[in-house]
Amino acid sequence: MSSDRWIQEAIKRPGALRQYVKRKYGKKGFTERGTIKVSVLRDLANEPGKVGQRARLALTLRKLRKK
């Protein structure tokens, strides 16, 4: 039996990607609504390590929201 809260369990450090974007891009990395820009997520998704992993997960979660 799989957990109903698998997404919450998959995200080990909530807000870590936002902090990274804030450090690296400043206000230019965010939209007026406060979400991370898709162009920034796509750039970060190509990076190795945890940052790229978190960006790829964020892009995947965007797709789930539209269903």
mmCIF file as Biopython writes it, N, C-alpha, C and O atoms, coordinates in Angstrom:
data_model
#
loop_
_atom_site.group_PDB
_atom_site.id
_atom_site.type_symbol
_atom_site.label_atom_id
_atom_site.label_alt_id
_atom_site.label_comp_id
_atom_site.label_asym_id
_atom_site.label_entity_id
_atom_site.label_seq_id
_atom_site.pdbx_PDB_ins_code
_atom_site.Cartn_x
_atom_site.Cartn_y
_atom_site.Cartn_z
_atom_site.occupancy
_atom_site.B_iso_or_equiv
_atom_site.auth_seq_id
_atom_site.auth_asym_id
_atom_site.pdbx_PDB_model_num
ATOM 1   N N  . MET A ? 1  ? 0.849  -1.183 0.000   1.0 0.0 1  A 1 
ATOM 2   C CA . MET A ? 1  ? 0.000  0.000  0.000   1.0 0.0 1  A 1 
ATOM 3   C C  . MET A ? 1  ? 0.887  1.237  0.000   1.0 0.0 1  A 1 
ATOM 4   O O  . MET A ? 1  ? 1.761  1.383  0.855   1.0 0.0 1  A 1 
ATOM 5   N N  . SER A ? 2  ? 0.661  2.123  -0.960  1.0 0.0 2  A 1 
ATOM 6   C CA . SER A ? 2  ? 1.477  3.336  -1.033  1.0 0.0 2  A 1 
ATOM 7   C C  . SER A ? 2  ? 0.835  4.437  -0.196  1.0 0.0 2  A 1 
ATOM 8   O O  . SER A ? 2  ? -0.374 4.447  0.035   1.0 0.0 2  A 1 
ATOM 9   N N  . SER A ? 3  ? 1.656  5.339  0.239   1.0 0.0 3  A 1 
ATOM 10  C CA . SER A ? 3  ? 1.190  6.432  1.077   1.0 0.0 3  A 1 
ATOM 11  C C  . SER A ? 3  ? 0.423  7.455  0.235   1.0 0.0 3  A 1 
ATOM 12  O O  . SER A ? 3  ? 0.772  7.699  -0.920  1.0 0.0 3  A 1 
ATOM 13  N N  . ASP A ? 4  ? -0.607 8.043  0.807   1.0 0.0 4  A 1 
ATOM 14  C CA . ASP A ? 4  ? -1.366 9.079  0.113   1.0 0.0 4  A 1 
ATOM 15  C C  . ASP A ? 4  ? -0.592 10.391 0.071   1.0 0.0 4  A 1 
ATOM 16  O O  . ASP A ? 4  ? -0.904 11.277 -0.723  1.0 0.0 4  A 1 
ATOM 17  N N  . ARG A ? 5  ? 0.411  10.510 0.923   1.0 0.0 5  A 1 
ATOM 18  C CA . ARG A ? 5  ? 1.177  11.749 1.028   1.0 0.0 5  A 1 
ATOM 19  C C  . ARG A ? 5  ? 2.601  11.560 0.486   1.0 0.0 5  A 1 
ATOM 20  O O  . ARG A ? 5  ? 3.566  12.018 1.099   1.0 0.0 5  A 1 
ATOM 21  N N  . TRP A ? 6  ? 2.728  10.889 -0.655  1.0 0.0 6  A 1 
ATOM 22  C CA . TRP A ? 6  ? 4.048  10.583 -1.183  1.0 0.0 6  A 1 
ATOM 23  C C  . TRP A ? 6  ? 4.803  11.827 -1.599  1.0 0.0 6  A 1 
ATOM 24  O O  . TRP A ? 6  ? 6.030  11.861 -1.504  1.0 0.0 6  A 1 
ATOM 25  N N  . ILE A ? 7  ? 4.098  12.850 -2.058  1.0 0.0 7  A 1 
ATOM 26  C CA . ILE A ? 7  ? 4.776  14.074 -2.490  1.0 0.0 7  A 1 
ATOM 27  C C  . ILE A ? 7  ? 5.419  14.767 -1.295  1.0 0.0 7  A 1 
ATOM 28  O O  . ILE A ? 7  ? 6.560  15.221 -1.382  1.0 0.0 7  A 1 
ATOM 29  N N  . GLN A ? 8  ? 4.707  14.853 -0.195  1.0 0.0 8  A 1 
ATOM 30  C CA . GLN A ? 8  ? 5.262  15.496 0.995   1.0 0.0 8  A 1 
ATOM 31  C C  . GLN A ? 8  ? 6.472  14.728 1.508   1.0 0.0 8  A 1 
ATOM 32  O O  . GLN A ? 8  ? 7.412  15.329 2.029   1.0 0.0 8  A 1 
ATOM 33  N N  . GLU A ? 9  ? 6.457  13.408 1.365   1.0 0.0 9  A 1 
ATOM 34  C CA . GLU A ? 9  ? 7.581  12.602 1.814   1.0 0.0 9  A 1 
ATOM 35  C C  . GLU A ? 9  ? 8.753  12.674 0.835   1.0 0.0 9  A 1 
ATOM 36  O O  . GLU A ? 9  ? 9.901  12.474 1.231   1.0 0.0 9  A 1 
ATOM 37  N N  . ALA A ? 10 ? 8.476  12.957 -0.429  1.0 0.0 10 A 1 
ATOM 38  C CA . ALA A ? 10 ? 9.536  13.057 -1.434  1.0 0.0 10 A 1 
ATOM 39  C C  . ALA A ? 10 ? 10.338 14.344 -1.258  1.0 0.0 10 A 1 
ATOM 40  O O  . ALA A ? 10 ? 11.516 14.397 -1.611  1.0 0.0 10 A 1 
ATOM 41  N N  . ILE A ? 11 ? 9.708  15.368 -0.721  1.0 0.0 11 A 1 
ATOM 42  C CA . ILE A ? 11 ? 10.380 16.651 -0.530  1.0 0.0 11 A 1 
ATOM 43  C C  . ILE A ? 11 ? 10.959 16.675 0.878   1.0 0.0 11 A 1 
ATOM 44  O O  . ILE A ? 11 ? 10.246 16.881 1.860   1.0 0.0 11 A 1 
ATOM 45  N N  . LYS A ? 12 ? 12.276 16.458 0.952   1.0 0.0 12 A 1 
ATOM 46  C CA . LYS A ? 12 ? 12.929 16.341 2.254   1.0 0.0 12 A 1 
ATOM 47  C C  . LYS A ? 12 ? 13.136 17.701 2.923   1.0 0.0 12 A 1 
ATOM 48  O O  . LYS A ? 12 ? 12.996 17.826 4.139   1.0 0.0 12 A 1 
ATOM 49  N N  . ARG A ? 13 ? 13.468 18.716 2.126   1.0 0.0 13 A 1 
ATOM 50  C CA . ARG A ? 13 ? 13.735 20.046 2.676   1.0 0.0 13 A 1 
ATOM 51  C C  . ARG A ? 13 ? 12.892 21.085 1.934   1.0 0.0 13 A 1 
ATOM 52  O O  . ARG A ? 13 ? 13.365 21.700 0.978   1.0 0.0 13 A 1 
ATOM 53  N N  . PRO A ? 14 ? 11.652 21.281 2.368   1.0 0.0 14 A 1 
ATOM 54  C CA . PRO A ? 14 ? 10.783 22.247 1.697   1.0 0.0 14 A 1 
ATOM 55  C C  . PRO A ? 14 ? 11.382 23.649 1.752   1.0 0.0 14 A 1 
ATOM 56  O O  . PRO A ? 14 ? 11.842 24.095 2.804   1.0 0.0 14 A 1 
ATOM 57  N N  . GLY A ? 15 ? 11.375 24.326 0.634   1.0 0.0 15 A 1 
ATOM 58  C CA . GLY A ? 15 ? 11.874 25.699 0.590   1.0 0.0 15 A 1 
ATOM 59  C C  . GLY A ? 15 ? 13.340 25.804 0.224   1.0 0.0 15 A 1 
ATOM 60  O O  . GLY A ? 15 ? 13.837 26.916 0.044   1.0 0.0 15 A 1 
ATOM 61  N N  . ALA A ? 16 ? 14.053 24.693 0.108   1.0 0.0 16 A 1 
ATOM 62  C CA . ALA A ? 16 ? 15.481 24.739 -0.202  1.0 0.0 16 A 1 
ATOM 63  C C  . ALA A ? 16 ? 15.728 25.282 -1.612  1.0 0.0 16 A 1 
ATOM 64  O O  . ALA A ? 16 ? 16.671 26.043 -1.829  1.0 0.0 16 A 1 
ATOM 65  N N  . LEU A ? 17 ? 14.891 24.894 -2.556  1.0 0.0 17 A 1 
ATOM 66  C CA . LEU A ? 17 ? 15.050 25.381 -3.930  1.0 0.0 17 A 1 
ATOM 67  C C  . LEU A ? 17 ? 14.747 26.873 -3.999  1.0 0.0 17 A 1 
ATOM 68  O O  . LEU A ? 17 ? 15.437 27.610 -4.703  1.0 0.0 17 A 1 
ATOM 69  N N  . ARG A ? 18 ? 13.743 27.320 -3.292  1.0 0.0 18 A 1 
ATOM 70  C CA . ARG A ? 18 ? 13.407 28.754 -3.259  1.0 0.0 18 A 1 
ATOM 71  C C  . ARG A ? 18 ? 14.565 29.565 -2.695  1.0 0.0 18 A 1 
ATOM 72  O O  . ARG A ? 18 ? 14.893 30.630 -3.219  1.0 0.0 18 A 1 
ATOM 73  N N  . GLN A ? 19 ? 15.181 29.068 -1.633  1.0 0.0 19 A 1 
ATOM 74  C CA . GLN A ? 19 ? 16.319 29.776 -1.038  1.0 0.0 19 A 1 
ATOM 75  C C  . GLN A ? 19 ? 17.473 29.854 -2.018  1.0 0.0 19 A 1 
ATOM 76  O O  . GLN A ? 19 ? 18.133 30.888 -2.117  1.0 0.0 19 A 1 
ATOM 77  N N  . TYR A ? 20 ? 17.726 28.772 -2.745  1.0 0.0 20 A 1 
ATOM 78  C CA . TYR A ? 20 ? 18.814 28.753 -3.713  1.0 0.0 20 A 1 
ATOM 79  C C  . TYR A ? 20 ? 18.552 29.763 -4.831  1.0 0.0 20 A 1 
ATOM 80  O O  . TYR A ? 20 ? 19.448 30.514 -5.216  1.0 0.0 20 A 1 
ATOM 81  N N  . VAL A ? 21 ? 17.326 29.778 -5.348  1.0 0.0 21 A 1 
ATOM 82  C CA . VAL A ? 21 ? 16.974 30.710 -6.424  1.0 0.0 21 A 1 
ATOM 83  C C  . VAL A ? 21 ? 17.099 32.147 -5.926  1.0 0.0 21 A 1 
ATOM 84  O O  . VAL A ? 21 ? 17.564 33.022 -6.656  1.0 0.0 21 A 1 
ATOM 85  N N  . LYS A ? 22 ? 16.690 32.384 -4.703  1.0 0.0 22 A 1 
ATOM 86  C CA . LYS A ? 22 ? 16.780 33.726 -4.132  1.0 0.0 22 A 1 
ATOM 87  C C  . LYS A ? 22 ? 18.234 34.180 -4.031  1.0 0.0 22 A 1 
ATOM 88  O O  . LYS A ? 22 ? 18.550 35.338 -4.300  1.0 0.0 22 A 1 
ATOM 89  N N  . ARG A ? 23 ? 19.119 33.256 -3.639  1.0 0.0 23 A 1 
ATOM 90  C CA . ARG A ? 23 ? 20.550 33.592 -3.535  1.0 0.0 23 A 1 
ATOM 91  C C  . ARG A ? 23 ? 21.175 33.827 -4.904  1.0 0.0 23 A 1 
ATOM 92  O O  . ARG A ? 23 ? 21.929 34.782 -5.090  1.0 0.0 23 A 1 
ATOM 93  N N  . LYS A ? 24 ? 20.865 32.963 -5.855  1.0 0.0 24 A 1 
ATOM 94  C CA . LYS A ? 24 ? 21.536 33.010 -7.151  1.0 0.0 24 A 1 
ATOM 95  C C  . LYS A ? 24 ? 20.956 34.066 -8.098  1.0 0.0 24 A 1 
ATOM 96  O O  . LYS A ? 24 ? 21.709 34.746 -8.795  1.0 0.0 24 A 1 
ATOM 97  N N  . TYR A ? 25 ? 19.625 34.210 -8.131  1.0 0.0 25 A 1 
ATOM 98  C CA . TYR A ? 25 ? 18.971 35.095 -9.099  1.0 0.0 25 A 1 
ATOM 99  C C  . TYR A ? 25 ? 18.370 36.350 -8.469  1.0 0.0 25 A 1 
ATOM 100 O O  . TYR A ? 25 ? 18.134 37.334 -9.170  1.0 0.0 25 A 1 
ATOM 101 N N  . GLY A ? 26 ? 18.126 36.335 -7.190  1.0 0.0 26 A 1 
ATOM 102 C CA . GLY A ? 26 ? 17.471 37.476 -6.553  1.0 0.0 26 A 1 
ATOM 103 C C  . GLY A ? 26 ? 16.014 37.551 -6.977  1.0 0.0 26 A 1 
ATOM 104 O O  . GLY A ? 26 ? 15.372 36.525 -7.203  1.0 0.0 26 A 1 
ATOM 105 N N  . LYS A ? 27 ? 15.499 38.758 -7.083  1.0 0.0 27 A 1 
ATOM 106 C CA . LYS A ? 27 ? 14.090 38.946 -7.463  1.0 0.0 27 A 1 
ATOM 107 C C  . LYS A ? 27 ? 13.814 38.546 -8.903  1.0 0.0 27 A 1 
ATOM 108 O O  . LYS A ? 27 ? 12.670 38.259 -9.255  1.0 0.0 27 A 1 
ATOM 109 N N  . LYS A ? 28 ? 14.841 38.524 -9.736  1.0 0.0 28 A 1 
ATOM 110 C CA . LYS A ? 28 ? 14.658 38.186 -11.147 1.0 0.0 28 A 1 
ATOM 111 C C  . LYS A ? 28 ? 14.273 36.718 -11.349 1.0 0.0 28 A 1 
ATOM 112 O O  . LYS A ? 28 ? 13.793 36.355 -12.423 1.0 0.0 28 A 1 
ATOM 113 N N  . GLY A ? 29 ? 14.471 35.887 -10.358 1.0 0.0 29 A 1 
ATOM 114 C CA . GLY A ? 29 ? 14.156 34.478 -10.472 1.0 0.0 29 A 1 
ATOM 115 C C  . GLY A ? 29 ? 12.708 34.138 -10.182 1.0 0.0 29 A 1 
ATOM 116 O O  . GLY A ? 29 ? 12.299 32.986 -10.326 1.0 0.0 29 A 1 
ATOM 117 N N  . PHE A ? 30 ? 11.924 35.136 -9.772  1.0 0.0 30 A 1 
ATOM 118 C CA . PHE A ? 30 ? 10.547 34.894 -9.357  1.0 0.0 30 A 1 
ATOM 119 C C  . PHE A ? 30 ? 9.567  35.712 -10.193 1.0 0.0 30 A 1 
ATOM 120 O O  . PHE A ? 30 ? 9.908  36.767 -10.727 1.0 0.0 30 A 1 
ATOM 121 N N  . THR A ? 31 ? 8.347  35.201 -10.293 1.0 0.0 31 A 1 
ATOM 122 C CA . THR A ? 31 ? 7.285  35.945 -10.958 1.0 0.0 31 A 1 
ATOM 123 C C  . THR A ? 31 ? 6.683  36.940 -9.973  1.0 0.0 31 A 1 
ATOM 124 O O  . THR A ? 31 ? 7.075  36.981 -8.806  1.0 0.0 31 A 1 
ATOM 125 N N  . GLU A ? 32 ? 5.748  37.727 -10.435 1.0 0.0 32 A 1 
ATOM 126 C CA . GLU A ? 32 ? 5.099  38.692 -9.549  1.0 0.0 32 A 1 
ATOM 127 C C  . GLU A ? 32 ? 4.261  37.994 -8.478  1.0 0.0 32 A 1 
ATOM 128 O O  . GLU A ? 32 ? 4.052  38.535 -7.392  1.0 0.0 32 A 1 
ATOM 129 N N  . ARG A ? 33 ? 3.781  36.781 -8.795  1.0 0.0 33 A 1 
ATOM 130 C CA . ARG A ? 33 ? 3.002  36.019 -7.812  1.0 0.0 33 A 1 
ATOM 131 C C  . ARG A ? 33 ? 3.879  35.384 -6.750  1.0 0.0 33 A 1 
ATOM 132 O O  . ARG A ? 33 ? 3.379  34.925 -5.723  1.0 0.0 33 A 1 
ATOM 133 N N  . GLY A ? 34 ? 5.192  35.355 -6.989  1.0 0.0 34 A 1 
ATOM 134 C CA . GLY A ? 34 ? 6.108  34.793 -6.014  1.0 0.0 34 A 1 
ATOM 135 C C  . GLY A ? 34 ? 6.551  33.378 -6.306  1.0 0.0 34 A 1 
ATOM 136 O O  . GLY A ? 34 ? 7.262  32.772 -5.504  1.0 0.0 34 A 1 
ATOM 137 N N  . THR A ? 35 ? 6.138  32.839 -7.453  1.0 0.0 35 A 1 
ATOM 138 C CA . THR A ? 35 ? 6.567  31.492 -7.818  1.0 0.0 35 A 1 
ATOM 139 C C  . THR A ? 35 ? 7.863  31.574 -8.619  1.0 0.0 35 A 1 
ATOM 140 O O  . THR A ? 35 ? 8.179  32.613 -9.199  1.0 0.0 35 A 1 
ATOM 141 N N  . ILE A ? 36 ? 8.600  30.485 -8.647  1.0 0.0 36 A 1 
ATOM 142 C CA . ILE A ? 36 ? 9.856  30.441 -9.394  1.0 0.0 36 A 1 
ATOM 143 C C  . ILE A ? 36 ? 9.529  30.397 -10.887 1.0 0.0 36 A 1 
ATOM 144 O O  . ILE A ? 36 ? 8.649  29.652 -11.318 1.0 0.0 36 A 1 
ATOM 145 N N  . LYS A ? 37 ? 10.243 31.200 -11.665 1.0 0.0 37 A 1 
ATOM 146 C CA . LYS A ? 37 ? 10.003 31.226 -13.100 1.0 0.0 37 A 1 
ATOM 147 C C  . LYS A ? 37 ? 10.358 29.884 -13.728 1.0 0.0 37 A 1 
ATOM 148 O O  . LYS A ? 37 ? 11.308 29.221 -13.311 1.0 0.0 37 A 1 
ATOM 149 N N  . VAL A ? 38 ? 9.591  29.496 -14.724 1.0 0.0 38 A 1 
ATOM 150 C CA . VAL A ? 38 ? 9.799  28.223 -15.406 1.0 0.0 38 A 1 
ATOM 151 C C  . VAL A ? 38 ? 11.144 28.231 -16.118 1.0 0.0 38 A 1 
ATOM 152 O O  . VAL A ? 38 ? 11.826 27.207 -16.154 1.0 0.0 38 A 1 
ATOM 153 N N  . SER A ? 39 ? 11.536 29.364 -16.683 1.0 0.0 39 A 1 
ATOM 154 C CA . SER A ? 39 ? 12.829 29.442 -17.370 1.0 0.0 39 A 1 
ATOM 155 C C  . SER A ? 39 ? 13.977 29.177 -16.404 1.0 0.0 39 A 1 
ATOM 156 O O  . SER A ? 39 ? 14.965 28.542 -16.772 1.0 0.0 39 A 1 
ATOM 157 N N  . VAL A ? 40 ? 13.853 29.658 -15.178 1.0 0.0 40 A 1 
ATOM 158 C CA . VAL A ? 40 ? 14.878 29.422 -14.156 1.0 0.0 40 A 1 
ATOM 159 C C  . VAL A ? 40 ? 14.887 27.951 -13.773 1.0 0.0 40 A 1 
ATOM 160 O O  . VAL A ? 40 ? 15.957 27.361 -13.616 1.0 0.0 40 A 1 
ATOM 161 N N  . LEU A ? 41 ? 13.715 27.350 -13.619 1.0 0.0 41 A 1 
ATOM 162 C CA . LEU A ? 41 ? 13.640 25.925 -13.283 1.0 0.0 41 A 1 
ATOM 163 C C  . LEU A ? 41 ? 14.275 25.072 -14.373 1.0 0.0 41 A 1 
ATOM 164 O O  . LEU A ? 41 ? 14.968 24.100 -14.070 1.0 0.0 41 A 1 
ATOM 165 N N  . ARG A ? 42 ? 14.049 25.419 -15.630 1.0 0.0 42 A 1 
ATOM 166 C CA . ARG A ? 42 ? 14.631 24.651 -16.730 1.0 0.0 42 A 1 
ATOM 167 C C  . ARG A ? 42 ? 16.149 24.780 -16.751 1.0 0.0 42 A 1 
ATOM 168 O O  . ARG A ? 42 ? 16.849 23.810 -17.045 1.0 0.0 42 A 1 
ATOM 169 N N  . ASP A ? 43 ? 16.668 25.978 -16.439 1.0 0.0 43 A 1 
ATOM 170 C CA . ASP A ? 43 ? 18.117 26.155 -16.355 1.0 0.0 43 A 1 
ATOM 171 C C  . ASP A ? 43 ? 18.702 25.313 -15.227 1.0 0.0 43 A 1 
ATOM 172 O O  . ASP A ? 43 ? 19.723 24.649 -15.402 1.0 0.0 43 A 1 
ATOM 173 N N  . LEU A ? 44 ? 18.052 25.346 -14.081 1.0 0.0 44 A 1 
ATOM 174 C CA . LEU A ? 44 ? 18.551 24.613 -12.923 1.0 0.0 44 A 1 
ATOM 175 C C  . LEU A ? 44 ? 18.412 23.098 -13.094 1.0 0.0 44 A 1 
ATOM 176 O O  . LEU A ? 44 ? 19.179 22.334 -12.508 1.0 0.0 44 A 1 
ATOM 177 N N  . ALA A ? 45 ? 17.445 22.670 -13.888 1.0 0.0 45 A 1 
ATOM 178 C CA . ALA A ? 45 ? 17.224 21.241 -14.087 1.0 0.0 45 A 1 
ATOM 179 C C  . ALA A ? 45 ? 18.410 20.579 -14.785 1.0 0.0 45 A 1 
ATOM 180 O O  . ALA A ? 45 ? 18.594 19.366 -14.678 1.0 0.0 45 A 1 
ATOM 181 N N  . ASN A ? 46 ? 19.208 21.361 -15.492 1.0 0.0 46 A 1 
ATOM 182 C CA . ASN A ? 46 ? 20.379 20.825 -16.187 1.0 0.0 46 A 1 
ATOM 183 C C  . ASN A ? 46 ? 21.591 20.703 -15.274 1.0 0.0 46 A 1 
ATOM 184 O O  . ASN A ? 46 ? 22.590 20.090 -15.651 1.0 0.0 46 A 1 
ATOM 185 N N  . GLU A ? 47 ? 21.517 21.275 -14.085 1.0 0.0 47 A 1 
ATOM 186 C CA . GLU A ? 47 ? 22.637 21.210 -13.154 1.0 0.0 47 A 1 
ATOM 187 C C  . GLU A ? 47 ? 22.691 19.841 -12.476 1.0 0.0 47 A 1 
ATOM 188 O O  . GLU A ? 47 ? 21.658 19.202 -12.272 1.0 0.0 47 A 1 
ATOM 189 N N  . PRO A ? 48 ? 23.895 19.398 -12.131 1.0 0.0 48 A 1 
ATOM 190 C CA . PRO A ? 48 ? 24.011 18.117 -11.423 1.0 0.0 48 A 1 
ATOM 191 C C  . PRO A ? 48 ? 23.723 18.286 -9.938  1.0 0.0 48 A 1 
ATOM 192 O O  . PRO A ? 48 ? 23.658 19.405 -9.431  1.0 0.0 48 A 1 
ATOM 193 N N  . GLY A ? 49 ? 23.555 17.189 -9.262  1.0 0.0 49 A 1 
ATOM 194 C CA . GLY A ? 49 ? 23.403 17.209 -7.807  1.0 0.0 49 A 1 
ATOM 195 C C  . GLY A ? 49 ? 21.999 17.532 -7.347  1.0 0.0 49 A 1 
ATOM 196 O O  . GLY A ? 49 ? 21.031 17.411 -8.098  1.0 0.0 49 A 1 
ATOM 197 N N  . LYS A ? 50 ? 21.912 17.949 -6.089  1.0 0.0 50 A 1 
ATOM 198 C CA . LYS A ? 50 ? 20.618 18.178 -5.441  1.0 0.0 50 A 1 
ATOM 199 C C  . LYS A ? 50 ? 19.833 19.315 -6.074  1.0 0.0 50 A 1 
ATOM 200 O O  . LYS A ? 50 ? 18.609 19.237 -6.184  1.0 0.0 50 A 1 
ATOM 201 N N  . VAL A ? 51 ? 20.521 20.370 -6.489  1.0 0.0 51 A 1 
ATOM 202 C CA . VAL A ? 51 ? 19.814 21.517 -7.065  1.0 0.0 51 A 1 
ATOM 203 C C  . VAL A ? 51 ? 19.080 21.091 -8.335  1.0 0.0 51 A 1 
ATOM 204 O O  . VAL A ? 51 ? 17.911 21.428 -8.523  1.0 0.0 51 A 1 
ATOM 205 N N  . GLY A ? 52 ? 19.763 20.356 -9.201  1.0 0.0 52 A 1 
ATOM 206 C CA . GLY A ? 52 ? 19.128 19.873 -10.417 1.0 0.0 52 A 1 
ATOM 207 C C  . GLY A ? 52 ? 17.993 18.910 -10.118 1.0 0.0 52 A 1 
ATOM 208 O O  . GLY A ? 52 ? 16.953 18.937 -10.777 1.0 0.0 52 A 1 
ATOM 209 N N  . GLN A ? 53 ? 18.198 18.063 -9.124  1.0 0.0 53 A 1 
ATOM 210 C CA . GLN A ? 53 ? 17.175 17.096 -8.726  1.0 0.0 53 A 1 
ATOM 211 C C  . GLN A ? 53 ? 15.915 17.821 -8.231  1.0 0.0 53 A 1 
ATOM 212 O O  . GLN A ? 53 ? 14.795 17.454 -8.584  1.0 0.0 53 A 1 
ATOM 213 N N  . ARG A ? 54 ? 16.118 18.838 -7.422  1.0 0.0 54 A 1 
ATOM 214 C CA . ARG A ? 54 ? 14.969 19.596 -6.890  1.0 0.0 54 A 1 
ATOM 215 C C  . ARG A ? 54 ? 14.251 20.344 -7.993  1.0 0.0 54 A 1 
ATOM 216 O O  . ARG A ? 54 ? 13.022 20.419 -7.987  1.0 0.0 54 A 1 
ATOM 217 N N  . ALA A ? 55 ? 14.993 20.901 -8.942  1.0 0.0 55 A 1 
ATOM 218 C CA . ALA A ? 55 ? 14.370 21.629 -10.046 1.0 0.0 55 A 1 
ATOM 219 C C  . ALA A ? 55 ? 13.573 20.679 -10.938 1.0 0.0 55 A 1 
ATOM 220 O O  . ALA A ? 55 ? 12.478 21.015 -11.386 1.0 0.0 55 A 1 
ATOM 221 N N  . ARG A ? 56 ? 14.126 19.489 -11.194 1.0 0.0 56 A 1 
ATOM 222 C CA . ARG A ? 56 ? 13.398 18.509 -12.008 1.0 0.0 56 A 1 
ATOM 223 C C  . ARG A ? 56 ? 12.124 18.053 -11.317 1.0 0.0 56 A 1 
ATOM 224 O O  . ARG A ? 56 ? 11.096 17.869 -11.970 1.0 0.0 56 A 1 
ATOM 225 N N  . LEU A ? 57 ? 12.179 17.870 -10.007 1.0 0.0 57 A 1 
ATOM 226 C CA . LEU A ? 57 ? 10.974 17.493 -9.258  1.0 0.0 57 A 1 
ATOM 227 C C  . LEU A ? 57 ? 9.935  18.615 -9.327  1.0 0.0 57 A 1 
ATOM 228 O O  . LEU A ? 57 ? 8.741  18.355 -9.473  1.0 0.0 57 A 1 
ATOM 229 N N  . ALA A ? 58 ? 10.396 19.856 -9.221  1.0 0.0 58 A 1 
ATOM 230 C CA . ALA A ? 58 ? 9.474  21.001 -9.291  1.0 0.0 58 A 1 
ATOM 231 C C  . ALA A ? 58 ? 8.778  21.052 -10.647 1.0 0.0 58 A 1 
ATOM 232 O O  . ALA A ? 58 ? 7.583  21.339 -10.722 1.0 0.0 58 A 1 
ATOM 233 N N  . LEU A ? 59 ? 9.517  20.775 -11.717 1.0 0.0 59 A 1 
ATOM 234 C CA . LEU A ? 59 ? 8.903  20.762 -13.048 1.0 0.0 59 A 1 
ATOM 235 C C  . LEU A ? 59 ? 7.888  19.623 -13.165 1.0 0.0 59 A 1 
ATOM 236 O O  . LEU A ? 59 ? 6.838  19.788 -13.785 1.0 0.0 59 A 1 
ATOM 237 N N  . THR A ? 60 ? 8.199  18.479 -12.575 1.0 0.0 60 A 1 
ATOM 238 C CA . THR A ? 60 ? 7.278  17.347 -12.601 1.0 0.0 60 A 1 
ATOM 239 C C  . THR A ? 60 ? 6.013  17.664 -11.814 1.0 0.0 60 A 1 
ATOM 240 O O  . THR A ? 60 ? 4.910  17.328 -12.246 1.0 0.0 60 A 1 
ATOM 241 N N  . LEU A ? 61 ? 6.166  18.299 -10.675 1.0 0.0 61 A 1 
ATOM 242 C CA . LEU A ? 61 ? 4.999  18.619 -9.846  1.0 0.0 61 A 1 
ATOM 243 C C  . LEU A ? 61 ? 4.104  19.647 -10.519 1.0 0.0 61 A 1 
ATOM 244 O O  . LEU A ? 61 ? 2.893  19.651 -10.296 1.0 0.0 61 A 1 
ATOM 245 N N  . ARG A ? 62 ? 4.682  20.524 -11.344 1.0 0.0 62 A 1 
ATOM 246 C CA . ARG A ? 62 ? 3.864  21.474 -12.103 1.0 0.0 62 A 1 
ATOM 247 C C  . ARG A ? 62 ? 2.918  20.721 -13.047 1.0 0.0 62 A 1 
ATOM 248 O O  . ARG A ? 62 ? 1.763  21.112 -13.222 1.0 0.0 62 A 1 
ATOM 249 N N  . LYS A ? 63 ? 3.416  19.651 -13.644 1.0 0.0 63 A 1 
ATOM 250 C CA . LYS A ? 63 ? 2.587  18.860 -14.571 1.0 0.0 63 A 1 
ATOM 251 C C  . LYS A ? 63 ? 1.444  18.174 -13.829 1.0 0.0 63 A 1 
ATOM 252 O O  . LYS A ? 63 ? 0.337  18.074 -14.360 1.0 0.0 63 A 1 
ATOM 253 N N  . LEU A ? 64 ? 1.695  17.706 -12.621 1.0 0.0 64 A 1 
ATOM 254 C CA . LEU A ? 64 ? 0.658  17.032 -11.856 1.0 0.0 64 A 1 
ATOM 255 C C  . LEU A ? 64 ? -0.473 17.986 -11.478 1.0 0.0 64 A 1 
ATOM 256 O O  . LEU A ? 64 ? -1.634 17.583 -11.410 1.0 0.0 64 A 1 
ATOM 257 N N  . ARG A ? 65 ? -0.133 19.243 -11.233 1.0 0.0 65 A 1 
ATOM 258 C CA . ARG A ? 65 ? -1.123 20.209 -10.811 1.0 0.0 65 A 1 
ATOM 259 C C  . ARG A ? 65 ? -2.173 20.463 -11.881 1.0 0.0 65 A 1 
ATOM 260 O O  . ARG A ? 65 ? -3.322 20.765 -11.557 1.0 0.0 65 A 1 
ATOM 261 N N  . LYS A ? 66 ? -1.797 20.346 -13.152 1.0 0.0 66 A 1 
ATOM 262 C CA . LYS A ? 66 ? -2.705 20.662 -14.246 1.0 0.0 66 A 1 
ATOM 263 C C  . LYS A ? 66 ? -3.735 19.582 -14.525 1.0 0.0 66 A 1 
ATOM 264 O O  . LYS A ? 66 ? -4.689 19.812 -15.268 1.0 0.0 66 A 1 
ATOM 265 N N  . LYS A ? 67 ? -3.548 18.385 -13.926 1.0 0.0 67 A 1 
ATOM 266 C CA . LYS A ? 67 ? -4.486 17.286 -14.178 1.0 0.0 67 A 1 
ATOM 267 C C  . LYS A ? 67 ? -5.776 17.449 -13.423 1.0 0.0 67 A 1 
ATOM 268 O O  . LYS A ? 67 ? -6.665 16.604 -13.531 1.0 0.0 67 A 1 
#
